[in-house]
Amino acid sequence: MNRSTMISGINPGLTRRGALGLLGGGAALLTAGSARAQEDKVLTEALVLRDPEIPAAGNPNGDLTIVEWFDYNCPYCRKLAPELRQVVQDDGKVRLVLKDWPILGPVSKVAARMALAARYQDKFLVAHEAMISVNSRITEPRIAELLSGAGLDMDKLKNDLDANAPAIDALLARNNEQAQAFGFNGTPAFIVGKYRVPGVLSMDQFEQVIADARKANMGRKTEKN
């Protein structure tokens, strides 16, 4: 997973070597990739960091954005979820954008579509927490059980899923195109500020890359001034 890419219009301001040094090769600054024409359409800052159809967790007005591509049946995603939640809570200034990337089978796609349909009753994050917090693979009956237990209106959920299927599927396609353009090979995968992080991080590593991403942002602001 050596490929790195740039979100269109973003100038990282640091060298690739410097970025690779952040986590011993686990993170890379977003730098220009080969399929630039396609990436300019897919990897815009607005679509990657601020897709209007994905509610942000954490601080919606935070000074730094973390984007996670995840699958509800990914054991690493489930294991990491409480640690990532804690990092975001402790920091207090991070926006967390959760991008469903259902690559582990049909049930993963069902879970993703139902979570996104929950947005129409303002319960996307509730649905996400219900499904990402289990300790084992989920099945379709288990998905319904978890969402019902979390307080979702299941009749409305089904109706919203049917009525908004094209929009939901288009969002999943966007998430997939972005993940592929970044060269991610599996879940979880992250963008932290302007850094591409393809893999699992510890809490300490997340805190370190957040700090370095903020330093990179401050450096660019200083240059502009």
Buried (B, 14 or more C-beta within 10 A) or exposed (E): BEBBBBBBEBEBBBEEEEBBEBBEEBBBBBBEBEBEEEBBEBBBBEBBBBBEEBBBBBBEEBBBBBBBBBBBBBEBBBEBBEBBBEBBEEBEEBBBBBBBBBBBEEBBBBBBBBBBBBBBBEBBBBBBBBBBEBEEBBEEEBBBEBBEEBEBBEEBBEEBBEEBEEBBEEBBEBBBBBBBBBBBEBBBBBBBBBBBBBBBBEBEBBBBBBEBBBEBBEEBEEEEE
